[in-house]
Amino acid sequence: MVILCREINKSTGEIAVYSLDMEVTGQLLLVLSLRARLNPELTYYVTTREHYANNRYEITKALEQKTAASKTMSCMGRIVRI
């Protein structure tokens, strides 16, 4: 599994998308979901490494959109918002 972070810069509105190089555990998912609730500029997604490797460009471009709604992400398949 791989975790992706979508971060919106508060002052500029610039959107950064990057993967977290960490082992995905239940505890990590809990911590990230809490962090996202406290910091609305952060959104986390999880997917399989294989899916991310095969669709990295499309996933990144979708998340970089100003309105990366869950509907758009559900069309990507196999990616879930934490």
mmCIF file of the N, C-alpha and C atoms, coordinates in Angstrom:
data_MODEL
# 
_entry.id   MODEL 
# 
loop_
_atom_site.group_PDB 
_atom_site.id 
_atom_site.type_symbol 
_atom_site.label_atom_id 
_atom_site.label_alt_id 
_atom_site.label_comp_id 
_atom_site.label_asym_id 
_atom_site.label_entity_id 
_atom_site.label_seq_id 
_atom_site.pdbx_PDB_ins_code 
_atom_site.Cartn_x 
_atom_site.Cartn_y 
_atom_site.Cartn_z 
_atom_site.occupancy 
_atom_site.B_iso_or_equiv 
_atom_site.pdbx_formal_charge 
_atom_site.auth_seq_id 
_atom_site.auth_comp_id 
_atom_site.auth_asym_id 
_atom_site.auth_atom_id 
_atom_site.pdbx_PDB_model_num 
ATOM 1   N N  . MET A 1 1  ? 0.835   -1.173 0.000   1.00 0.00 ? 1  MET A N  1 
ATOM 2   C CA . MET A 1 1  ? 0.000   0.000  0.000   1.00 0.00 ? 1  MET A CA 1 
ATOM 3   C C  . MET A 1 1  ? 0.888   1.248  0.000   1.00 0.00 ? 1  MET A C  1 
ATOM 4   N N  . VAL A 1 2  ? 0.332   2.313  -0.545  1.00 0.00 ? 2  VAL A N  1 
ATOM 5   C CA . VAL A 1 2  ? 1.023   3.599  -0.565  1.00 0.00 ? 2  VAL A CA 1 
ATOM 6   C C  . VAL A 1 2  ? 0.027   4.686  -0.156  1.00 0.00 ? 2  VAL A C  1 
ATOM 7   N N  . ILE A 1 3  ? 0.527   5.638  0.610   1.00 0.00 ? 3  ILE A N  1 
ATOM 8   C CA . ILE A 1 3  ? -0.294  6.755  1.057   1.00 0.00 ? 3  ILE A CA 1 
ATOM 9   C C  . ILE A 1 3  ? 0.119   7.992  0.281   1.00 0.00 ? 3  ILE A C  1 
ATOM 10  N N  . LEU A 1 4  ? -0.875  8.707  -0.227  1.00 0.00 ? 4  LEU A N  1 
ATOM 11  C CA . LEU A 1 4  ? -0.643  9.941  -0.956  1.00 0.00 ? 4  LEU A CA 1 
ATOM 12  C C  . LEU A 1 4  ? -1.184  11.100 -0.137  1.00 0.00 ? 4  LEU A C  1 
ATOM 13  N N  . CYS A 1 5  ? -0.456  12.198 -0.139  1.00 0.00 ? 5  CYS A N  1 
ATOM 14  C CA . CYS A 1 5  ? -0.885  13.398 0.565   1.00 0.00 ? 5  CYS A CA 1 
ATOM 15  C C  . CYS A 1 5  ? -1.154  14.483 -0.456  1.00 0.00 ? 5  CYS A C  1 
ATOM 16  N N  . ARG A 1 6  ? -2.295  15.144 -0.301  1.00 0.00 ? 6  ARG A N  1 
ATOM 17  C CA . ARG A 1 6  ? -2.642  16.318 -1.111  1.00 0.00 ? 6  ARG A CA 1 
ATOM 18  C C  . ARG A 1 6  ? -2.633  17.497 -0.153  1.00 0.00 ? 6  ARG A C  1 
ATOM 19  N N  . GLU A 1 7  ? -1.702  18.413 -0.374  1.00 0.00 ? 7  GLU A N  1 
ATOM 20  C CA . GLU A 1 7  ? -1.522  19.545 0.531   1.00 0.00 ? 7  GLU A CA 1 
ATOM 21  C C  . GLU A 1 7  ? -1.760  20.848 -0.216  1.00 0.00 ? 7  GLU A C  1 
ATOM 22  N N  . ILE A 1 8  ? -2.618  21.692 0.348   1.00 0.00 ? 8  ILE A N  1 
ATOM 23  C CA . ILE A 1 8  ? -2.907  22.991 -0.246  1.00 0.00 ? 8  ILE A CA 1 
ATOM 24  C C  . ILE A 1 8  ? -2.220  24.059 0.603   1.00 0.00 ? 8  ILE A C  1 
ATOM 25  N N  . ASN A 1 9  ? -1.379  24.849 -0.039  1.00 0.00 ? 9  ASN A N  1 
ATOM 26  C CA . ASN A 1 9  ? -0.686  25.928 0.646   1.00 0.00 ? 9  ASN A CA 1 
ATOM 27  C C  . ASN A 1 9  ? -1.706  27.004 1.001   1.00 0.00 ? 9  ASN A C  1 
ATOM 28  N N  . LYS A 1 10 ? -1.801  27.348 2.285   1.00 0.00 ? 10 LYS A N  1 
ATOM 29  C CA . LYS A 1 10 ? -2.798  28.313 2.748   1.00 0.00 ? 10 LYS A CA 1 
ATOM 30  C C  . LYS A 1 10 ? -2.623  29.690 2.124   1.00 0.00 ? 10 LYS A C  1 
ATOM 31  N N  . SER A 1 11 ? -1.393  30.133 1.951   1.00 0.00 ? 11 SER A N  1 
ATOM 32  C CA . SER A 1 11 ? -1.166  31.497 1.477   1.00 0.00 ? 11 SER A CA 1 
ATOM 33  C C  . SER A 1 11 ? -1.235  31.629 -0.044  1.00 0.00 ? 11 SER A C  1 
ATOM 34  N N  . THR A 1 12 ? -0.800  30.609 -0.780  1.00 0.00 ? 12 THR A N  1 
ATOM 35  C CA . THR A 1 12 ? -0.769  30.726 -2.245  1.00 0.00 ? 12 THR A CA 1 
ATOM 36  C C  . THR A 1 12 ? -1.847  29.910 -2.947  1.00 0.00 ? 12 THR A C  1 
ATOM 37  N N  . GLY A 1 13 ? -2.395  28.918 -2.271  1.00 0.00 ? 13 GLY A N  1 
ATOM 38  C CA . GLY A 1 13 ? -3.384  28.050 -2.900  1.00 0.00 ? 13 GLY A CA 1 
ATOM 39  C C  . GLY A 1 13 ? -2.759  26.976 -3.776  1.00 0.00 ? 13 GLY A C  1 
ATOM 40  N N  . GLU A 1 14 ? -1.439  26.935 -3.817  1.00 0.00 ? 14 GLU A N  1 
ATOM 41  C CA . GLU A 1 14 ? -0.736  25.929 -4.620  1.00 0.00 ? 14 GLU A CA 1 
ATOM 42  C C  . GLU A 1 14 ? -0.977  24.542 -4.030  1.00 0.00 ? 14 GLU A C  1 
ATOM 43  N N  . ILE A 1 15 ? -1.163  23.562 -4.907  1.00 0.00 ? 15 ILE A N  1 
ATOM 44  C CA . ILE A 1 15 ? -1.449  22.196 -4.474  1.00 0.00 ? 15 ILE A CA 1 
ATOM 45  C C  . ILE A 1 15 ? -0.234  21.314 -4.740  1.00 0.00 ? 15 ILE A C  1 
ATOM 46  N N  . ALA A 1 16 ? 0.192   20.608 -3.704  1.00 0.00 ? 16 ALA A N  1 
ATOM 47  C CA . ALA A 1 16 ? 1.304   19.660 -3.823  1.00 0.00 ? 16 ALA A CA 1 
ATOM 48  C C  . ALA A 1 16 ? 0.757   18.261 -3.559  1.00 0.00 ? 16 ALA A C  1 
ATOM 49  N N  . VAL A 1 17 ? 1.205   17.312 -4.351  1.00 0.00 ? 17 VAL A N  1 
ATOM 50  C CA . VAL A 1 17 ? 0.816   15.912 -4.184  1.00 0.00 ? 17 VAL A CA 1 
ATOM 51  C C  . VAL A 1 17 ? 2.084   15.088 -4.078  1.00 0.00 ? 17 VAL A C  1 
ATOM 52  N N  . TYR A 1 18 ? 2.166   14.285 -3.027  1.00 0.00 ? 18 TYR A N  1 
ATOM 53  C CA . TYR A 1 18 ? 3.352   13.452 -2.858  1.00 0.00 ? 18 TYR A CA 1 
ATOM 54  C C  . TYR A 1 18 ? 2.978   12.187 -2.095  1.00 0.00 ? 18 TYR A C  1 
ATOM 55  N N  . SER A 1 19 ? 3.816   11.170 -2.261  1.00 0.00 ? 19 SER A N  1 
ATOM 56  C CA . SER A 1 19 ? 3.592   9.905  -1.554  1.00 0.00 ? 19 SER A CA 1 
ATOM 57  C C  . SER A 1 19 ? 4.417   9.902  -0.278  1.00 0.00 ? 19 SER A C  1 
ATOM 58  N N  . LEU A 1 20 ? 3.916   9.196  0.713   1.00 0.00 ? 20 LEU A N  1 
ATOM 59  C CA . LEU A 1 20 ? 4.633   9.060  1.979   1.00 0.00 ? 20 LEU A CA 1 
ATOM 60  C C  . LEU A 1 20 ? 5.351   7.721  1.966   1.00 0.00 ? 20 LEU A C  1 
ATOM 61  N N  . ASP A 1 21 ? 6.619   7.741  2.237   1.00 0.00 ? 21 ASP A N  1 
ATOM 62  C CA . ASP A 1 21 ? 7.430   6.524  2.227   1.00 0.00 ? 21 ASP A CA 1 
ATOM 63  C C  . ASP A 1 21 ? 7.412   5.919  3.632   1.00 0.00 ? 21 ASP A C  1 
ATOM 64  N N  . MET A 1 22 ? 6.280   5.322  3.985   1.00 0.00 ? 22 MET A N  1 
ATOM 65  C CA . MET A 1 22 ? 6.102   4.732  5.308   1.00 0.00 ? 22 MET A CA 1 
ATOM 66  C C  . MET A 1 22 ? 5.354   3.405  5.159   1.00 0.00 ? 22 MET A C  1 
ATOM 67  N N  . GLU A 1 23 ? 5.547   2.548  6.129   1.00 0.00 ? 23 GLU A N  1 
ATOM 68  C CA . GLU A 1 23 ? 4.786   1.306  6.158   1.00 0.00 ? 23 GLU A CA 1 
ATOM 69  C C  . GLU A 1 23 ? 3.359   1.638  6.581   1.00 0.00 ? 23 GLU A C  1 
ATOM 70  N N  . VAL A 1 24 ? 2.393   1.177  5.811   1.00 0.00 ? 24 VAL A N  1 
ATOM 71  C CA . VAL A 1 24 ? 0.990   1.472  6.094   1.00 0.00 ? 24 VAL A CA 1 
ATOM 72  C C  . VAL A 1 24 ? 0.481   0.505  7.158   1.00 0.00 ? 24 VAL A C  1 
ATOM 73  N N  . THR A 1 25 ? 0.072   1.079  8.288   1.00 0.00 ? 25 THR A N  1 
ATOM 74  C CA . THR A 1 25 ? -0.486  0.294  9.388   1.00 0.00 ? 25 THR A CA 1 
ATOM 75  C C  . THR A 1 25 ? -1.812  0.918  9.798   1.00 0.00 ? 25 THR A C  1 
ATOM 76  N N  . GLY A 1 26 ? -2.575  0.199  10.569  1.00 0.00 ? 26 GLY A N  1 
ATOM 77  C CA . GLY A 1 26 ? -3.828  0.718  11.084  1.00 0.00 ? 26 GLY A CA 1 
ATOM 78  C C  . GLY A 1 26 ? -3.611  1.958  11.929  1.00 0.00 ? 26 GLY A C  1 
ATOM 79  N N  . GLN A 1 27 ? -2.560  1.954  12.722  1.00 0.00 ? 27 GLN A N  1 
ATOM 80  C CA . GLN A 1 27 ? -2.255  3.100  13.577  1.00 0.00 ? 27 GLN A CA 1 
ATOM 81  C C  . GLN A 1 27 ? -1.907  4.330  12.733  1.00 0.00 ? 27 GLN A C  1 
ATOM 82  N N  . LEU A 1 28 ? -1.132  4.141  11.669  1.00 0.00 ? 28 LEU A N  1 
ATOM 83  C CA . LEU A 1 28 ? -0.778  5.253  10.797  1.00 0.00 ? 28 LEU A CA 1 
ATOM 84  C C  . LEU A 1 28 ? -2.030  5.830  10.131  1.00 0.00 ? 28 LEU A C  1 
ATOM 85  N N  . LEU A 1 29 ? -2.929  4.981  9.668   1.00 0.00 ? 29 LEU A N  1 
ATOM 86  C CA . LEU A 1 29 ? -4.160  5.452  9.053   1.00 0.00 ? 29 LEU A CA 1 
ATOM 87  C C  . LEU A 1 29 ? -4.990  6.264  10.033  1.00 0.00 ? 29 LEU A C  1 
ATOM 88  N N  . LEU A 1 30 ? -5.053  5.826  11.278  1.00 0.00 ? 30 LEU A N  1 
ATOM 89  C CA . LEU A 1 30 ? -5.785  6.556  12.313  1.00 0.00 ? 30 LEU A CA 1 
ATOM 90  C C  . LEU A 1 30 ? -5.161  7.925  12.554  1.00 0.00 ? 30 LEU A C  1 
ATOM 91  N N  . VAL A 1 31 ? -3.846  7.963  12.695  1.00 0.00 ? 31 VAL A N  1 
ATOM 92  C CA . VAL A 1 31 ? -3.140  9.218  12.951  1.00 0.00 ? 31 VAL A CA 1 
ATOM 93  C C  . VAL A 1 31 ? -3.340  10.190 11.783  1.00 0.00 ? 31 VAL A C  1 
ATOM 94  N N  . LEU A 1 32 ? -3.239  9.693  10.560  1.00 0.00 ? 32 LEU A N  1 
ATOM 95  C CA . LEU A 1 32 ? -3.405  10.568 9.397   1.00 0.00 ? 32 LEU A CA 1 
ATOM 96  C C  . LEU A 1 32 ? -4.838  11.073 9.264   1.00 0.00 ? 32 LEU A C  1 
ATOM 97  N N  . SER A 1 33 ? -5.811  10.243 9.599   1.00 0.00 ? 33 SER A N  1 
ATOM 98  C CA . SER A 1 33 ? -7.199  10.709 9.533   1.00 0.00 ? 33 SER A CA 1 
ATOM 99  C C  . SER A 1 33 ? -7.449  11.802 10.570  1.00 0.00 ? 33 SER A C  1 
ATOM 100 N N  . LEU A 1 34 ? -6.863  11.672 11.751  1.00 0.00 ? 34 LEU A N  1 
ATOM 101 C CA . LEU A 1 34 ? -6.982  12.714 12.773  1.00 0.00 ? 34 LEU A CA 1 
ATOM 102 C C  . LEU A 1 34 ? -6.258  13.987 12.333  1.00 0.00 ? 34 LEU A C  1 
ATOM 103 N N  . ARG A 1 35 ? -5.086  13.828 11.766  1.00 0.00 ? 35 ARG A N  1 
ATOM 104 C CA . ARG A 1 35 ? -4.311  14.978 11.296  1.00 0.00 ? 35 ARG A CA 1 
ATOM 105 C C  . ARG A 1 35 ? -5.066  15.736 10.204  1.00 0.00 ? 35 ARG A C  1 
ATOM 106 N N  . ALA A 1 36 ? -5.720  15.005 9.315   1.00 0.00 ? 36 ALA A N  1 
ATOM 107 C CA . ALA A 1 36 ? -6.484  15.639 8.241   1.00 0.00 ? 36 ALA A CA 1 
ATOM 108 C C  . ALA A 1 36 ? -7.679  16.411 8.799   1.00 0.00 ? 36 ALA A C  1 
ATOM 109 N N  . ARG A 1 37 ? -8.285  15.915 9.875   1.00 0.00 ? 37 ARG A N  1 
ATOM 110 C CA . ARG A 1 37 ? -9.409  16.635 10.485  1.00 0.00 ? 37 ARG A CA 1 
ATOM 111 C C  . ARG A 1 37 ? -8.946  17.939 11.128  1.00 0.00 ? 37 ARG A C  1 
ATOM 112 N N  . LEU A 1 38 ? -7.763  17.929 11.712  1.00 0.00 ? 38 LEU A N  1 
ATOM 113 C CA . LEU A 1 38 ? -7.234  19.126 12.367  1.00 0.00 ? 38 LEU A CA 1 
ATOM 114 C C  . LEU A 1 38 ? -6.623  20.117 11.384  1.00 0.00 ? 38 LEU A C  1 
ATOM 115 N N  . ASN A 1 39 ? -6.166  19.627 10.244  1.00 0.00 ? 39 ASN A N  1 
ATOM 116 C CA . ASN A 1 39 ? -5.534  20.465 9.213   1.00 0.00 ? 39 ASN A CA 1 
ATOM 117 C C  . ASN A 1 39 ? -6.299  20.284 7.902   1.00 0.00 ? 39 ASN A C  1 
ATOM 118 N N  . PRO A 1 40 ? -7.299  21.112 7.652   1.00 0.00 ? 40 PRO A N  1 
ATOM 119 C CA . PRO A 1 40 ? -8.126  20.925 6.452   1.00 0.00 ? 40 PRO A CA 1 
ATOM 120 C C  . PRO A 1 40 ? -7.363  21.086 5.136   1.00 0.00 ? 40 PRO A C  1 
ATOM 121 N N  . GLU A 1 41 ? -6.153  21.629 5.176   1.00 0.00 ? 41 GLU A N  1 
ATOM 122 C CA . GLU A 1 41 ? -5.370  21.750 3.949   1.00 0.00 ? 41 GLU A CA 1 
ATOM 123 C C  . GLU A 1 41 ? -4.696  20.435 3.564   1.00 0.00 ? 41 GLU A C  1 
ATOM 124 N N  . LEU A 1 42 ? -4.766  19.441 4.423   1.00 0.00 ? 42 LEU A N  1 
ATOM 125 C CA . LEU A 1 42 ? -4.185  18.125 4.147   1.00 0.00 ? 42 LEU A CA 1 
ATOM 126 C C  . LEU A 1 42 ? -5.285  17.102 3.881   1.00 0.00 ? 42 LEU A C  1 
ATOM 127 N N  . THR A 1 43 ? -5.100  16.324 2.833   1.00 0.00 ? 43 THR A N  1 
ATOM 128 C CA . THR A 1 43 ? -5.998  15.212 2.536   1.00 0.00 ? 43 THR A CA 1 
ATOM 129 C C  . THR A 1 43 ? -5.128  14.013 2.200   1.00 0.00 ? 43 THR A C  1 
ATOM 130 N N  . TYR A 1 44 ? -5.475  12.868 2.741   1.00 0.00 ? 44 TYR A N  1 
ATOM 131 C CA . TYR A 1 44 ? -4.685  11.659 2.517   1.00 0.00 ? 44 TYR A CA 1 
ATOM 132 C C  . TYR A 1 44 ? -5.515  10.619 1.771   1.00 0.00 ? 44 TYR A C  1 
ATOM 133 N N  . TYR A 1 45 ? -4.836  9.891  0.908   1.00 0.00 ? 45 TYR A N  1 
ATOM 134 C CA . TYR A 1 45 ? -5.453  8.823  0.124   1.00 0.00 ? 45 TYR A CA 1 
ATOM 135 C C  . TYR A 1 45 ? -4.562  7.589  0.236   1.00 0.00 ? 45 TYR A C  1 
ATOM 136 N N  . VAL A 1 46 ? -5.164  6.430  0.078   1.00 0.00 ? 46 VAL A N  1 
ATOM 137 C CA . VAL A 1 46 ? -4.401  5.186  0.097   1.00 0.00 ? 46 VAL A CA 1 
ATOM 138 C C  . VAL A 1 46 ? -4.795  4.348  -1.123  1.00 0.00 ? 46 VAL A C  1 
ATOM 139 N N  . THR A 1 47 ? -3.801  3.680  -1.689  1.00 0.00 ? 47 THR A N  1 
ATOM 140 C CA . THR A 1 47 ? -4.014  2.788  -2.821  1.00 0.00 ? 47 THR A CA 1 
ATOM 141 C C  . THR A 1 47 ? -2.921  1.716  -2.802  1.00 0.00 ? 47 THR A C  1 
ATOM 142 N N  . THR A 1 48 ? -3.015  0.775  -3.693  1.00 0.00 ? 48 THR A N  1 
ATOM 143 C CA . THR A 1 48 ? -1.977  -0.254 -3.762  1.00 0.00 ? 48 THR A CA 1 
ATOM 144 C C  . THR A 1 48 ? -0.767  0.309  -4.507  1.00 0.00 ? 48 THR A C  1 
ATOM 145 N N  . ARG A 1 49 ? 0.395   -0.211 -4.184  1.00 0.00 ? 49 ARG A N  1 
ATOM 146 C CA . ARG A 1 49 ? 1.622   0.240  -4.857  1.00 0.00 ? 49 ARG A CA 1 
ATOM 147 C C  . ARG A 1 49 ? 1.546   -0.025 -6.357  1.00 0.00 ? 49 ARG A C  1 
ATOM 148 N N  . GLU A 1 50 ? 1.012   -1.169 -6.731  1.00 0.00 ? 50 GLU A N  1 
ATOM 149 C CA . GLU A 1 50 ? 0.913   -1.523 -8.145  1.00 0.00 ? 50 GLU A CA 1 
ATOM 150 C C  . GLU A 1 50 ? 0.014   -0.541 -8.895  1.00 0.00 ? 50 GLU A C  1 
ATOM 151 N N  . HIS A 1 51 ? -1.143  -0.230 -8.313  1.00 0.00 ? 51 HIS A N  1 
ATOM 152 C CA . HIS A 1 51 ? -2.068  0.713  -8.950  1.00 0.00 ? 51 HIS A CA 1 
ATOM 153 C C  . HIS A 1 51 ? -1.420  2.090  -9.082  1.00 0.00 ? 51 HIS A C  1 
ATOM 154 N N  . TYR A 1 52 ? -0.732  2.527  -8.042  1.00 0.00 ? 52 TYR A N  1 
ATOM 155 C CA . TYR A 1 52 ? -0.069  3.832  -8.082  1.00 0.00 ? 52 TYR A CA 1 
ATOM 156 C C  . TYR A 1 52 ? 1.057   3.832  -9.125  1.00 0.00 ? 52 TYR A C  1 
ATOM 157 N N  . ALA A 1 53 ? 1.841   2.771  -9.178  1.00 0.00 ? 53 ALA A N  1 
ATOM 158 C CA . ALA A 1 53 ? 2.936   2.687  -10.147 1.00 0.00 ? 53 ALA A CA 1 
ATOM 159 C C  . ALA A 1 53 ? 2.410   2.728  -11.584 1.00 0.00 ? 53 ALA A C  1 
ATOM 160 N N  . ASN A 1 54 ? 1.291   2.061  -11.833 1.00 0.00 ? 54 ASN A N  1 
ATOM 161 C CA . ASN A 1 54 ? 0.726   2.002  -13.186 1.00 0.00 ? 54 ASN A CA 1 
ATOM 162 C C  . ASN A 1 54 ? -0.033  3.264  -13.579 1.00 0.00 ? 54 ASN A C  1 
ATOM 163 N N  . ASN A 1 55 ? -0.496  4.042  -12.593 1.00 0.00 ? 55 ASN A N  1 
ATOM 164 C CA . ASN A 1 55 ? -1.351  5.204  -12.880 1.00 0.00 ? 55 ASN A CA 1 
ATOM 165 C C  . ASN A 1 55 ? -0.861  6.474  -12.194 1.00 0.00 ? 55 ASN A C  1 
ATOM 166 N N  . ARG A 1 56 ? 0.413   6.539  -11.909 1.00 0.00 ? 56 ARG A N  1 
ATOM 167 C CA . ARG A 1 56 ? 0.972   7.662  -11.141 1.00 0.00 ? 56 ARG A CA 1 
ATOM 168 C C  . ARG A 1 56 ? 0.624   9.012  -11.759 1.00 0.00 ? 56 ARG A C  1 
ATOM 169 N N  . TYR A 1 57 ? 0.817   9.162  -13.035 1.00 0.00 ? 57 TYR A N  1 
ATOM 170 C CA . TYR A 1 57 ? 0.576   10.448 -13.702 1.00 0.00 ? 57 TYR A CA 1 
ATOM 171 C C  . TYR A 1 57 ? -0.895  10.860 -13.593 1.00 0.00 ? 57 TYR A C  1 
ATOM 172 N N  . GLU A 1 58 ? -1.796  9.946  -13.907 1.00 0.00 ? 58 GLU A N  1 
ATOM 173 C CA . GLU A 1 58 ? -3.229  10.251 -13.879 1.00 0.00 ? 58 GLU A CA 1 
ATOM 174 C C  . GLU A 1 58 ? -3.710  10.584 -12.462 1.00 0.00 ? 58 GLU A C  1 
ATOM 175 N N  . ILE A 1 59 ? -3.238  9.818  -11.484 1.00 0.00 ? 59 ILE A N  1 
ATOM 176 C CA . ILE A 1 59 ? -3.631  10.057 -10.092 1.00 0.00 ? 59 ILE A CA 1 
ATOM 177 C C  . ILE A 1 59 ? -3.121  11.411 -9.626  1.00 0.00 ? 59 ILE A C  1 
ATOM 178 N N  . THR A 1 60 ? -1.867  11.703 -9.913  1.00 0.00 ? 60 THR A N  1 
ATOM 179 C CA . THR A 1 60 ? -1.278  12.979 -9.504  1.00 0.00 ? 60 THR A CA 1 
ATOM 180 C C  . THR A 1 60 ? -2.014  14.144 -10.150 1.00 0.00 ? 60 THR A C  1 
ATOM 181 N N  . LYS A 1 61 ? -2.291  14.064 -11.434 1.00 0.00 ? 61 LYS A N  1 
ATOM 182 C CA . LYS A 1 61 ? -2.998  15.141 -12.133 1.00 0.00 ? 61 LYS A CA 1 
ATOM 183 C C  . LYS A 1 61 ? -4.404  15.334 -11.556 1.00 0.00 ? 61 LYS A C  1 
ATOM 184 N N  . ALA A 1 62 ? -5.093  14.250 -11.241 1.00 0.00 ? 62 ALA A N  1 
ATOM 185 C CA . ALA A 1 62 ? -6.439  14.355 -10.664 1.00 0.00 ? 62 ALA A CA 1 
ATOM 186 C C  . ALA A 1 62 ? -6.388  15.026 -9.295  1.00 0.00 ? 62 ALA A C  1 
ATOM 187 N N  . LEU A 1 63 ? -5.398  14.673 -8.487  1.00 0.00 ? 63 LEU A N  1 
ATOM 188 C CA . LEU A 1 63 ? -5.283  15.258 -7.149  1.00 0.00 ? 63 LEU A CA 1 
ATOM 189 C C  . LEU A 1 63 ? -4.811  16.708 -7.183  1.00 0.00 ? 63 LEU A C  1 
ATOM 190 N N  . GLU A 1 64 ? -4.121  17.101 -8.240  1.00 0.00 ? 64 GLU A N  1 
ATOM 191 C CA . GLU A 1 64 ? -3.643  18.473 -8.347  1.00 0.00 ? 64 GLU A CA 1 
ATOM 192 C C  . GLU A 1 64 ? -4.730  19.452 -8.786  1.00 0.00 ? 64 GLU A C  1 
ATOM 193 N N  . GLN A 1 65 ? -5.874  18.942 -9.206  1.00 0.00 ? 65 GLN A N  1 
ATOM 194 C CA . GLN A 1 65 ? -6.977  19.810 -9.603  1.00 0.00 ? 65 GLN A CA 1 
ATOM 195 C C  . GLN A 1 65 ? -7.514  20.546 -8.389  1.00 0.00 ? 65 GLN A C  1 
ATOM 196 N N  . LYS A 1 66 ? -7.975  21.754 -8.592  1.00 0.00 ? 66 LYS A N  1 
ATOM 197 C CA . LYS A 1 66 ? -8.533  22.553 -7.489  1.00 0.00 ? 66 LYS A CA 1 
ATOM 198 C C  . LYS A 1 66 ? -9.704  21.843 -6.833  1.00 0.00 ? 66 LYS A C  1 
ATOM 199 N N  . THR A 1 67 ? -10.492 21.141 -7.621  1.00 0.00 ? 67 THR A N  1 
ATOM 200 C CA . THR A 1 67 ? -11.660 20.443 -7.090  1.00 0.00 ? 67 THR A CA 1 
ATOM 201 C C  . THR A 1 67 ? -11.465 18.939 -7.228  1.00 0.00 ? 67 THR A C  1 
ATOM 202 N N  . ALA A 1 68 ? -10.524 18.398 -6.501  1.00 0.00 ? 68 ALA A N  1 
ATOM 203 C CA . ALA A 1 68 ? -10.273 16.950 -6.521  1.00 0.00 ? 68 ALA A CA 1 
ATOM 204 C C  . ALA A 1 68 ? -11.325 16.281 -5.647  1.00 0.00 ? 68 ALA A C  1 
ATOM 205 N N  . ALA A 1 69 ? -12.535 16.249 -6.136  1.00 0.00 ? 69 ALA A N  1 
ATOM 206 C CA . ALA A 1 69 ? -13.654 15.695 -5.380  1.00 0.00 ? 69 ALA A CA 1 
ATOM 207 C C  . ALA A 1 69 ? -13.552 14.181 -5.312  1.00 0.00 ? 69 ALA A C  1 
ATOM 208 N N  . SER A 1 70 ? -14.190 13.627 -4.324  1.00 0.00 ? 70 SER A N  1 
ATOM 209 C CA . SER A 1 70 ? -14.161 12.171 -4.175  1.00 0.00 ? 70 SER A CA 1 
ATOM 210 C C  . SER A 1 70 ? -14.813 11.492 -5.370  1.00 0.00 ? 70 SER A C  1 
ATOM 211 N N  . LYS A 1 71 ? -15.736 12.155 -6.054  1.00 0.00 ? 71 LYS A N  1 
ATOM 212 C CA . LYS A 1 71 ? -16.351 11.581 -7.251  1.00 0.00 ? 71 LYS A CA 1 
ATOM 213 C C  . LYS A 1 71 ? -15.292 11.370 -8.336  1.00 0.00 ? 71 LYS A C  1 
ATOM 214 N N  . THR A 1 72 ? -14.409 12.370 -8.511  1.00 0.00 ? 72 THR A N  1 
ATOM 215 C CA . THR A 1 72 ? -13.328 12.258 -9.489  1.00 0.00 ? 72 THR A CA 1 
ATOM 216 C C  . THR A 1 72 ? -12.398 11.108 -9.109  1.00 0.00 ? 72 THR A C  1 
ATOM 217 N N  . MET A 1 73 ? -12.073 11.007 -7.828  1.00 0.00 ? 73 MET A N  1 
ATOM 218 C CA . MET A 1 73 ? -11.162 9.964  -7.383  1.00 0.00 ? 73 MET A CA 1 
ATOM 219 C C  . MET A 1 73 ? -11.786 8.590  -7.484  1.00 0.00 ? 73 MET A C  1 
ATOM 220 N N  . SER A 1 74 ? -13.085 8.482  -7.278  1.00 0.00 ? 74 SER A N  1 
ATOM 221 C CA . SER A 1 74 ? -13.727 7.168  -7.385  1.00 0.00 ? 74 SER A CA 1 
ATOM 222 C C  . SER A 1 74 ? -13.679 6.663  -8.829  1.00 0.00 ? 74 SER A C  1 
ATOM 223 N N  . CYS A 1 75 ? -13.635 7.577  -9.789  1.00 0.00 ? 75 CYS A N  1 
ATOM 224 C CA . CYS A 1 75 ? -13.495 7.173  -11.175 1.00 0.00 ? 75 CYS A CA 1 
ATOM 225 C C  . CYS A 1 75 ? -12.112 6.593  -11.456 1.00 0.00 ? 75 CYS A C  1 
ATOM 226 N N  . MET A 1 76 ? -11.123 6.980  -10.633 1.00 0.00 ? 76 MET A N  1 
ATOM 227 C CA . MET A 1 76 ? -9.767  6.465  -10.797 1.00 0.00 ? 76 MET A CA 1 
ATOM 228 C C  . MET A 1 76 ? -9.689  5.006  -10.390 1.00 0.00 ? 76 MET A C  1 
ATOM 229 N N  . GLY A 1 77 ? -10.579 4.554  -9.541  1.00 0.00 ? 77 GLY A N  1 
ATOM 230 C CA . GLY A 1 77 ? -10.582 3.167  -9.105  1.00 0.00 ? 77 GLY A CA 1 
ATOM 231 C C  . GLY A 1 77 ? -9.467  2.866  -8.121  1.00 0.00 ? 77 GLY A C  1 
ATOM 232 N N  . ARG A 1 78 ? -9.742  2.045  -7.172  1.00 0.00 ? 78 ARG A N  1 
ATOM 233 C CA . ARG A 1 78 ? -8.776  1.550  -6.197  1.00 0.00 ? 78 ARG A CA 1 
ATOM 234 C C  . ARG A 1 78 ? -7.980  2.629  -5.468  1.00 0.00 ? 78 ARG A C  1 
ATOM 235 N N  . ILE A 1 79 ? -8.576  3.767  -5.212  1.00 0.00 ? 79 ILE A N  1 
ATOM 236 C CA . ILE A 1 79 ? -7.949  4.797  -4.401  1.00 0.00 ? 79 ILE A CA 1 
ATOM 237 C C  . ILE A 1 79 ? -9.012  5.292  -3.430  1.00 0.00 ? 79 ILE A C  1 
ATOM 238 N N  . VAL A 1 80 ? -8.637  5.363  -2.146  1.00 0.00 ? 80 VAL A N  1 
ATOM 239 C CA . VAL A 1 80 ? -9.606  5.676  -1.103  1.00 0.00 ? 80 VAL A CA 1 
ATOM 240 C C  . VAL A 1 80 ? -9.096  6.841  -0.273  1.00 0.00 ? 80 VAL A C  1 
ATOM 241 N N  . ARG A 1 81 ? -9.992  7.774  0.003   1.00 0.00 ? 81 ARG A N  1 
ATOM 242 C CA . ARG A 1 81 ? -9.641  8.888  0.882   1.00 0.00 ? 81 ARG A CA 1 
ATOM 243 C C  . ARG A 1 81 ? -9.650  8.397  2.322   1.00 0.00 ? 81 ARG A C  1 
ATOM 244 N N  . ILE A 1 82 ? -8.628  8.785  3.065   1.00 0.00 ? 82 ILE A N  1 
ATOM 245 C CA . ILE A 1 82 ? -8.532  8.382  4.473   1.00 0.00 ? 82 ILE A CA 1 
ATOM 246 C C  . ILE A 1 82 ? -9.339  9.352  5.315   1.00 0.00 ? 82 ILE A C  1 
# 
